Amino acid sequence: MNARYVKICGLQTAETVTATVAAGADALGFVFAPGSPRTVTAETVATLTALVPSGIETVGVFRNQPIAEVMAIAAAAKVSTVQLHGNESLTEMQQLKDAGFQTLRAFSIDAYAALSTAERKQWDQERLLLDAVEPGAGVTFDASTLTGGWPSGFWLLAGGLNPENVAELMTELHPHGVDVSSGVESTRGIKDIALIQDFIRAARG
């Protein structure tokens, strides 16, 4: 893994997958949550994950879907990692691990800020992703709202990142890595290979 972990999310085509791998991403994300312009099928993703070398994470992104459904889709898509982006519990995270998946648990900044100290201590044992209030909307969050401090374990910064602001935000907030989707798109839902390359260079710069 690189010193600064970079995940590119919302990929849908073989062209963008191969370009993202070549650009040096640590993880590639595929959206299975309904209602997103980036949602793909397990069958499509299975063809895309076959293009990804071992050692690079392939991440299925889900939101408030039954855990049995999540595991079935993730297995059919042949992803290595499941990211839960809703109200899922620690028990469900453990179920995924028991089934052989790596995991990521995403929180909006508001949801994470609302956790008690004891709850944060439990969740900080997981790999976390802190996002804006509306995931995928390309809007940054107000870091000053997180008065209780950042996660103590591995965590990714997401929400409103792009090639122009990622280096500054990483320096300011010190995440272990970053996750981007809309910030590397030419239009909503359509990835731009040049922006992906620029983003990864900026994040590692």
C-alpha positions as CSV (number, residue, x, y, z in Angstrom):
1,M,0.0,0.0,0.0
2,N,1.2,3.5,-0.8
3,A,1.9,6.0,2.0
4,R,-1.2,7.9,0.9
5,Y,-4.0,5.5,0.1
6,V,-6.2,6.6,-2.8
7,K,-9.6,5.1,-3.7
8,I,-11.3,6.1,-6.9
9,C,-15.0,5.3,-6.6
10,G,-18.0,5.0,-9.0
11,L,-16.2,3.3,-11.8
12,Q,-18.3,1.7,-14.6
13,T,-16.2,0.9,-17.6
14,A,-13.2,-1.2,-18.6
15,E,-11.4,1.9,-19.9
16,T,-11.6,3.8,-16.6
17,V,-10.7,0.7,-14.6
18,T,-7.5,0.0,-16.5
19,A,-6.6,3.7,-16.5
20,T,-7.2,4.0,-12.7
21,V,-5.0,0.9,-12.1
22,A,-2.3,2.3,-14.3
23,A,-2.4,5.6,-12.5
24,G,-1.6,3.8,-9.2
25,A,-4.8,3.8,-7.2
26,D,-4.9,1.5,-4.1
27,A,-8.6,0.8,-4.5
28,L,-11.4,0.9,-7.1
29,G,-15.0,1.4,-6.0
30,F,-18.1,0.1,-7.6
31,V,-21.5,1.4,-6.5
32,F,-24.4,-1.1,-5.8
33,A,-26.5,1.3,-3.8
34,P,-29.7,2.1,-5.6
35,G,-30.5,5.6,-6.9
36,S,-27.0,6.6,-7.8
37,P,-26.0,7.6,-11.4
38,R,-23.0,5.3,-10.8
39,T,-24.9,2.1,-9.9
40,V,-23.7,-1.0,-11.7
41,T,-24.7,-4.6,-11.7
42,A,-22.8,-7.5,-10.2
43,E,-22.4,-9.1,-13.6
44,T,-20.7,-5.9,-15.0
45,V,-18.4,-5.6,-12.0
46,A,-17.3,-9.2,-12.3
47,T,-15.9,-8.4,-15.7
48,L,-14.2,-5.3,-14.4
49,T,-12.7,-6.8,-11.3
50,A,-11.0,-9.4,-13.6
51,L,-9.0,-6.5,-15.0
52,V,-7.6,-5.5,-11.6
53,P,-4.3,-7.0,-10.4
54,S,-4.1,-8.7,-7.0
55,G,-3.0,-6.3,-4.3
56,I,-5.4,-3.6,-5.4
57,E,-8.7,-3.5,-3.5
58,T,-12.0,-3.8,-5.4
59,V,-14.7,-2.3,-3.3
60,G,-18.5,-2.8,-3.5
61,V,-20.4,0.2,-2.1
62,F,-23.8,-0.5,-0.4
63,R,-26.2,1.6,1.5
64,N,-28.9,0.3,3.9
65,Q,-29.3,-3.0,2.0
66,P,-30.0,-6.3,3.7
67,I,-26.7,-7.9,4.7
68,A,-27.5,-11.2,3.0
69,E,-28.2,-9.3,-0.3
70,V,-24.9,-7.4,0.2
71,M,-22.9,-10.5,0.6
72,A,-24.6,-12.2,-2.4
73,I,-23.9,-9.2,-4.7
74,A,-20.4,-8.8,-3.5
75,A,-19.6,-12.5,-4.1
76,A,-21.1,-12.4,-7.6
77,A,-19.2,-9.2,-8.4
78,K,-16.0,-10.8,-7.1
79,V,-15.0,-7.7,-5.0
80,S,-12.5,-8.0,-2.2
81,T,-14.0,-5.4,0.0
82,V,-17.4,-4.2,1.1
83,Q,-18.1,-0.6,2.0
84,L,-21.3,0.1,4.0
85,H,-22.6,3.6,3.8
86,G,-25.8,3.6,5.8
87,N,-26.9,2.6,9.3
88,E,-25.2,-0.7,9.4
89,S,-24.0,-2.2,12.7
90,L,-20.8,-3.6,14.0
91,T,-22.4,-7.0,14.0
92,E,-23.0,-6.7,10.2
93,M,-19.4,-5.6,9.7
94,Q,-18.3,-8.8,11.5
95,Q,-20.6,-10.9,9.4
96,L,-18.8,-9.5,6.3
97,K,-15.4,-10.3,7.7
98,D,-16.5,-13.8,8.6
99,A,-17.6,-14.3,5.0
100,G,-14.1,-13.4,3.9
101,F,-14.5,-9.7,2.9
102,Q,-12.4,-6.8,3.9
103,T,-14.5,-3.9,5.1
104,L,-14.9,-0.1,5.1
105,R,-17.6,1.7,7.1
106,A,-18.6,5.1,5.8
107,F,-20.1,7.8,8.0
108,S,-21.3,11.3,7.1
109,I,-19.4,13.9,9.2
110,D,-22.7,14.6,11.0
111,A,-23.3,11.0,11.9
112,Y,-19.7,10.5,13.1
113,A,-19.8,13.7,15.2
114,A,-23.0,12.4,16.9
115,L,-21.4,9.2,18.2
116,S,-20.7,9.0,21.8
117,T,-17.1,8.6,23.0
118,A,-17.7,4.9,23.7
119,E,-19.3,4.4,20.3
120,R,-16.4,6.1,18.6
121,K,-13.9,3.9,20.4
122,Q,-15.7,0.8,19.1
123,W,-16.0,2.1,15.5
124,D,-12.4,3.3,15.4
125,Q,-11.4,-0.4,15.4
126,E,-12.8,-0.5,11.9
127,R,-11.5,1.1,8.7
128,L,-13.6,4.2,8.4
129,L,-14.5,6.7,5.7
130,L,-15.7,10.2,6.7
131,D,-17.9,11.8,4.0
132,A,-20.0,14.9,3.5
133,V,-23.6,14.8,4.5
134,E,-24.8,14.0,1.0
135,P,-22.5,11.3,-0.4
136,G,-21.5,11.7,-4.1
137,A,-22.7,15.3,-4.3
138,G,-19.2,16.8,-4.6
139,V,-19.6,18.9,-1.4
140,T,-16.9,19.2,1.2
141,F,-17.8,19.1,4.9
142,D,-17.1,21.6,7.7
143,A,-14.2,20.1,9.6
144,S,-14.8,22.4,12.5
145,T,-18.0,20.5,13.4
146,L,-16.0,17.4,14.5
147,T,-15.2,18.7,18.0
148,G,-14.5,15.2,19.4
149,G,-11.5,14.6,17.1
150,W,-10.7,12.4,14.2
151,P,-10.8,8.6,14.2
152,S,-7.9,7.1,16.0
153,G,-7.5,4.2,13.5
154,F,-7.3,4.0,9.7
155,W,-9.7,6.5,8.0
156,L,-10.3,8.0,4.6
157,L,-11.4,11.5,3.8
158,A,-14.1,11.9,1.2
159,G,-16.6,14.5,0.1
160,G,-15.9,17.4,-2.4
161,L,-12.4,16.3,-3.1
162,N,-10.8,17.2,-6.5
163,P,-7.3,17.5,-8.0
164,E,-7.1,21.2,-6.9
165,N,-7.9,20.8,-3.2
166,V,-6.9,17.2,-2.2
167,A,-3.3,18.0,-1.3
168,E,-4.2,20.9,0.9
169,L,-7.0,19.0,2.7
170,M,-4.8,16.0,3.4
171,T,-2.2,18.3,4.9
172,E,-4.8,20.0,7.1
173,L,-6.7,16.9,8.2
174,H,-4.1,14.1,8.1
175,P,-6.3,11.2,6.9
176,H,-4.6,7.9,6.0
177,G,-6.0,8.4,2.5
178,V,-8.7,9.8,0.3
179,D,-11.8,8.6,-1.6
180,V,-13.1,10.5,-4.7
181,S,-16.0,10.1,-7.1
182,S,-17.6,13.2,-8.4
183,G,-14.4,15.2,-8.2
184,V,-12.9,13.2,-11.1
185,E,-16.0,13.3,-13.4
186,S,-16.5,15.4,-16.6
187,T,-20.3,15.2,-16.0
188,R,-22.3,13.6,-13.2
189,G,-21.6,9.9,-13.2
190,I,-19.0,10.0,-16.1
191,K,-15.4,9.5,-15.1
192,D,-12.6,11.6,-16.7
193,I,-9.3,9.7,-17.0
194,A,-7.2,12.8,-17.1
195,L,-8.9,14.0,-13.8
196,I,-8.3,10.6,-12.2
197,Q,-4.6,10.8,-13.1
198,D,-4.4,14.4,-11.9
199,F,-6.1,13.5,-8.6
200,I,-3.8,10.6,-7.8
201,R,-0.7,12.7,-8.6
202,A,-2.0,15.6,-6.4
203,A,-2.9,13.2,-3.5
204,R,0.6,11.7,-3.5
205,G,2.4,15.0,-4.1
